[in-house]
Amino acid sequence: MRARGRAASTTATTVAPAAAVAIGAFIGFFAGMLGMGGGGIQVPLTTMAFAAQGFPHEHMLHVALGTAMATVIFTSVSSLRAHDRHGAVSWAVLRRLLPGIVLGTGLGTLLARHIPTFPLAVIFVVLVLYMASSMLFNWKPEPTRQLPGTTG
């Protein structure tokens, strides 16, 4: 893994191959067992691996988040194919969601680039705690039979 942009000019950020395989296996195991996204596990583990290897503190979280987002490409395509084989993909809904997903990802990436490490870490932790609380306390929206319209 190599940092791009500002981080690339100051350091080459790599994780030892054995550590990368161990982190990947740990993430894959828990994602497969619990059905939860790997980013909540991958970002802290990758950040710890970077810290153990002496990477600059100001780049660790940004590179860990970017790396986690890059892995989403592979895991989501694999998951999409598996769910589609079982007829569990609504292609009409996906087509409606896709422009917003692409736009939101682009805007979020641009914004994250300008947020210093500590506030970015706080945002990440708050979102992970919210998701964990939602799962723990079984918080769910009121069910309806209709999907949202094109404007939400």
Rosetta constraint file for C-alpha pairs under 8 A:
AtomPair CA 1 CA 13 HARMONIC 6.25 0.50
AtomPair CA 1 CA 14 HARMONIC 4.95 0.50
AtomPair CA 1 CA 15 HARMONIC 6.87 0.50
AtomPair CA 1 CA 67 HARMONIC 7.63 0.50
AtomPair CA 2 CA 8 HARMONIC 7.03 0.50
AtomPair CA 2 CA 12 HARMONIC 5.77 0.50
AtomPair CA 2 CA 13 HARMONIC 5.04 0.50
AtomPair CA 2 CA 14 HARMONIC 5.95 0.50
AtomPair CA 3 CA 7 HARMONIC 5.40 0.50
AtomPair CA 3 CA 8 HARMONIC 4.88 0.50
AtomPair CA 3 CA 11 HARMONIC 7.71 0.50
AtomPair CA 3 CA 12 HARMONIC 6.43 0.50
AtomPair CA 3 CA 13 HARMONIC 5.79 0.50
AtomPair CA 3 CA 63 HARMONIC 6.18 0.50
AtomPair CA 4 CA 8 HARMONIC 4.77 0.50
AtomPair CA 4 CA 9 HARMONIC 7.93 0.50
AtomPair CA 5 CA 9 HARMONIC 6.92 0.50
AtomPair CA 6 CA 10 HARMONIC 7.01 0.50
AtomPair CA 7 CA 11 HARMONIC 6.00 0.50
AtomPair CA 7 CA 12 HARMONIC 7.62 0.50
AtomPair CA 7 CA 59 HARMONIC 6.11 0.50
AtomPair CA 8 CA 12 HARMONIC 5.92 0.50
AtomPair CA 8 CA 13 HARMONIC 7.80 0.50
AtomPair CA 11 CA 55 HARMONIC 7.52 0.50
AtomPair CA 11 CA 56 HARMONIC 7.74 0.50
AtomPair CA 13 CA 50 HARMONIC 7.53 0.50
AtomPair CA 13 CA 55 HARMONIC 6.79 0.50
AtomPair CA 14 CA 50 HARMONIC 7.72 0.50
AtomPair CA 15 CA 19 HARMONIC 6.47 0.50
AtomPair CA 15 CA 20 HARMONIC 5.99 0.50
AtomPair CA 15 CA 49 HARMONIC 6.71 0.50
AtomPair CA 15 CA 50 HARMONIC 6.76 0.50
AtomPair CA 15 CA 53 HARMONIC 7.83 0.50
AtomPair CA 16 CA 20 HARMONIC 6.18 0.50
AtomPair CA 17 CA 21 HARMONIC 6.20 0.50
AtomPair CA 18 CA 22 HARMONIC 6.14 0.50
AtomPair CA 19 CA 23 HARMONIC 6.03 0.50
AtomPair CA 19 CA 49 HARMONIC 7.43 0.50
AtomPair CA 20 CA 24 HARMONIC 6.03 0.50
AtomPair CA 21 CA 25 HARMONIC 6.03 0.50
AtomPair CA 22 CA 26 HARMONIC 6.10 0.50
AtomPair CA 23 CA 27 HARMONIC 6.11 0.50
AtomPair CA 23 CA 42 HARMONIC 7.12 0.50
AtomPair CA 23 CA 45 HARMONIC 6.77 0.50
AtomPair CA 23 CA 46 HARMONIC 7.42 0.50
AtomPair CA 24 CA 28 HARMONIC 5.96 0.50
AtomPair CA 24 CA 42 HARMONIC 7.82 0.50
AtomPair CA 25 CA 29 HARMONIC 5.94 0.50
AtomPair CA 26 CA 30 HARMONIC 6.35 0.50
AtomPair CA 27 CA 31 HARMONIC 5.90 0.50
AtomPair CA 27 CA 38 HARMONIC 5.49 0.50
AtomPair CA 27 CA 41 HARMONIC 6.25 0.50
AtomPair CA 27 CA 42 HARMONIC 6.30 0.50
AtomPair CA 28 CA 32 HARMONIC 5.88 0.50
AtomPair CA 28 CA 38 HARMONIC 7.15 0.50
AtomPair CA 29 CA 33 HARMONIC 6.02 0.50
AtomPair CA 30 CA 34 HARMONIC 5.61 0.50
AtomPair CA 30 CA 35 HARMONIC 7.39 0.50
AtomPair CA 30 CA 36 HARMONIC 7.37 0.50
AtomPair CA 30 CA 38 HARMONIC 7.75 0.50
AtomPair CA 31 CA 35 HARMONIC 4.92 0.50
AtomPair CA 31 CA 36 HARMONIC 4.94 0.50
AtomPair CA 31 CA 37 HARMONIC 5.87 0.50
AtomPair CA 31 CA 38 HARMONIC 5.76 0.50
AtomPair CA 32 CA 36 HARMONIC 7.58 0.50
AtomPair CA 37 CA 41 HARMONIC 7.91 0.50
AtomPair CA 38 CA 42 HARMONIC 5.58 0.50
AtomPair CA 38 CA 68 HARMONIC 7.75 0.50
AtomPair CA 39 CA 43 HARMONIC 5.55 0.50
AtomPair CA 39 CA 65 HARMONIC 7.77 0.50
AtomPair CA 39 CA 68 HARMONIC 5.58 0.50
AtomPair CA 39 CA 69 HARMONIC 7.65 0.50
AtomPair CA 40 CA 44 HARMONIC 7.15 0.50
AtomPair CA 40 CA 128 HARMONIC 6.57 0.50
AtomPair CA 41 CA 45 HARMONIC 6.36 0.50
AtomPair CA 42 CA 46 HARMONIC 5.80 0.50
AtomPair CA 42 CA 64 HARMONIC 7.71 0.50
AtomPair CA 42 CA 68 HARMONIC 6.45 0.50
AtomPair CA 43 CA 47 HARMONIC 5.95 0.50
AtomPair CA 43 CA 61 HARMONIC 7.40 0.50
AtomPair CA 43 CA 64 HARMONIC 5.24 0.50
AtomPair CA 43 CA 65 HARMONIC 5.88 0.50
AtomPair CA 43 CA 68 HARMONIC 6.44 0.50
AtomPair CA 44 CA 48 HARMONIC 6.13 0.50
AtomPair CA 44 CA 64 HARMONIC 7.85 0.50
AtomPair CA 45 CA 49 HARMONIC 6.19 0.50
AtomPair CA 46 CA 50 HARMONIC 6.15 0.50
AtomPair CA 46 CA 64 HARMONIC 5.68 0.50
AtomPair CA 47 CA 51 HARMONIC 6.14 0.50
AtomPair CA 47 CA 60 HARMONIC 5.68 0.50
AtomPair CA 47 CA 61 HARMONIC 5.91 0.50
AtomPair CA 47 CA 64 HARMONIC 5.78 0.50
AtomPair CA 48 CA 52 HARMONIC 6.10 0.50
AtomPair CA 49 CA 53 HARMONIC 6.41 0.50
AtomPair CA 50 CA 54 HARMONIC 6.43 0.50
AtomPair CA 50 CA 55 HARMONIC 5.45 0.50
AtomPair CA 50 CA 60 HARMONIC 6.20 0.50
AtomPair CA 51 CA 55 HARMONIC 5.68 0.50
AtomPair CA 51 CA 56 HARMONIC 7.83 0.50
AtomPair CA 51 CA 57 HARMONIC 7.26 0.50
AtomPair CA 51 CA 60 HARMONIC 7.23 0.50
AtomPair CA 55 CA 59 HARMONIC 7.51 0.50
AtomPair CA 55 CA 60 HARMONIC 6.60 0.50
AtomPair CA 56 CA 60 HARMONIC 6.49 0.50
AtomPair CA 57 CA 61 HARMONIC 7.80 0.50
AtomPair CA 58 CA 62 HARMONIC 7.92 0.50
AtomPair CA 58 CA 116 HARMONIC 7.52 0.50
AtomPair CA 58 CA 117 HARMONIC 5.84 0.50
AtomPair CA 59 CA 63 HARMONIC 6.08 0.50
AtomPair CA 59 CA 117 HARMONIC 7.48 0.50
AtomPair CA 60 CA 64 HARMONIC 6.07 0.50
AtomPair CA 61 CA 65 HARMONIC 6.02 0.50
AtomPair CA 61 CA 117 HARMONIC 6.46 0.50
AtomPair CA 61 CA 120 HARMONIC 7.98 0.50
AtomPair CA 61 CA 121 HARMONIC 7.27 0.50
AtomPair CA 62 CA 66 HARMONIC 6.11 0.50
AtomPair CA 62 CA 112 HARMONIC 7.78 0.50
AtomPair CA 62 CA 113 HARMONIC 7.48 0.50
AtomPair CA 62 CA 117 HARMONIC 7.22 0.50
AtomPair CA 63 CA 67 HARMONIC 5.97 0.50
AtomPair CA 64 CA 68 HARMONIC 6.15 0.50
AtomPair CA 65 CA 69 HARMONIC 6.20 0.50
AtomPair CA 66 CA 70 HARMONIC 6.22 0.50
AtomPair CA 67 CA 71 HARMONIC 6.41 0.50
AtomPair CA 68 CA 72 HARMONIC 6.62 0.50
AtomPair CA 69 CA 73 HARMONIC 7.35 0.50
AtomPair CA 70 CA 74 HARMONIC 7.74 0.50
AtomPair CA 71 CA 75 HARMONIC 6.40 0.50
AtomPair CA 72 CA 76 HARMONIC 5.61 0.50
AtomPair CA 73 CA 77 HARMONIC 6.27 0.50
AtomPair CA 74 CA 78 HARMONIC 6.25 0.50
AtomPair CA 75 CA 79 HARMONIC 6.04 0.50
AtomPair CA 76 CA 80 HARMONIC 5.85 0.50
AtomPair CA 77 CA 81 HARMONIC 6.21 0.50
AtomPair CA 78 CA 82 HARMONIC 6.33 0.50
AtomPair CA 79 CA 83 HARMONIC 6.09 0.50
AtomPair CA 80 CA 84 HARMONIC 5.93 0.50
AtomPair CA 80 CA 89 HARMONIC 7.48 0.50
AtomPair CA 81 CA 85 HARMONIC 6.25 0.50
AtomPair CA 82 CA 86 HARMONIC 6.91 0.50
AtomPair CA 83 CA 87 HARMONIC 6.43 0.50
AtomPair CA 83 CA 88 HARMONIC 5.12 0.50
AtomPair CA 83 CA 89 HARMONIC 6.22 0.50
AtomPair CA 84 CA 88 HARMONIC 5.44 0.50
AtomPair CA 84 CA 89 HARMONIC 5.30 0.50
AtomPair CA 89 CA 94 HARMONIC 7.87 0.50
AtomPair CA 90 CA 94 HARMONIC 6.25 0.50
AtomPair CA 91 CA 95 HARMONIC 6.03 0.50
AtomPair CA 92 CA 96 HARMONIC 6.43 0.50
AtomPair CA 93 CA 97 HARMONIC 6.18 0.50
AtomPair CA 94 CA 98 HARMONIC 5.87 0.50
AtomPair CA 95 CA 99 HARMONIC 7.61 0.50
AtomPair CA 96 CA 100 HARMONIC 7.99 0.50
AtomPair CA 96 CA 150 HARMONIC 6.83 0.50
AtomPair CA 97 CA 101 HARMONIC 6.21 0.50
AtomPair CA 98 CA 102 HARMONIC 6.14 0.50
AtomPair CA 99 CA 103 HARMONIC 6.09 0.50
AtomPair CA 100 CA 104 HARMONIC 5.77 0.50
AtomPair CA 101 CA 105 HARMONIC 5.97 0.50
AtomPair CA 102 CA 106 HARMONIC 6.22 0.50
AtomPair CA 103 CA 107 HARMONIC 6.18 0.50
AtomPair CA 104 CA 108 HARMONIC 5.84 0.50
AtomPair CA 105 CA 109 HARMONIC 6.02 0.50
AtomPair CA 106 CA 110 HARMONIC 6.29 0.50
AtomPair CA 107 CA 111 HARMONIC 6.15 0.50
AtomPair CA 108 CA 112 HARMONIC 6.00 0.50
AtomPair CA 109 CA 113 HARMONIC 6.26 0.50
AtomPair CA 110 CA 114 HARMONIC 7.12 0.50
AtomPair CA 111 CA 115 HARMONIC 6.70 0.50
AtomPair CA 112 CA 120 HARMONIC 7.20 0.50
AtomPair CA 115 CA 119 HARMONIC 6.69 0.50
AtomPair CA 115 CA 120 HARMONIC 5.99 0.50
AtomPair CA 116 CA 120 HARMONIC 6.22 0.50
AtomPair CA 117 CA 121 HARMONIC 6.07 0.50
AtomPair CA 118 CA 122 HARMONIC 6.30 0.50
AtomPair CA 119 CA 123 HARMONIC 6.24 0.50
AtomPair CA 120 CA 124 HARMONIC 6.20 0.50
AtomPair CA 121 CA 125 HARMONIC 6.13 0.50
AtomPair CA 122 CA 126 HARMONIC 6.09 0.50
AtomPair CA 123 CA 127 HARMONIC 6.25 0.50
AtomPair CA 124 CA 128 HARMONIC 6.19 0.50
AtomPair CA 125 CA 129 HARMONIC 6.02 0.50
AtomPair CA 126 CA 130 HARMONIC 6.10 0.50
AtomPair CA 127 CA 131 HARMONIC 6.20 0.50
AtomPair CA 128 CA 132 HARMONIC 6.08 0.50
AtomPair CA 129 CA 133 HARMONIC 5.98 0.50
AtomPair CA 130 CA 134 HARMONIC 6.11 0.50
AtomPair CA 131 CA 135 HARMONIC 6.34 0.50
AtomPair CA 132 CA 136 HARMONIC 6.04 0.50
AtomPair CA 133 CA 137 HARMONIC 5.83 0.50
AtomPair CA 133 CA 138 HARMONIC 7.85 0.50
AtomPair CA 133 CA 139 HARMONIC 7.86 0.50
AtomPair CA 134 CA 138 HARMONIC 5.49 0.50
AtomPair CA 134 CA 139 HARMONIC 4.81 0.50
AtomPair CA 134 CA 140 HARMONIC 7.44 0.50
AtomPair CA 135 CA 139 HARMONIC 6.76 0.50
AtomPair CA 148 CA 152 HARMONIC 5.12 0.50
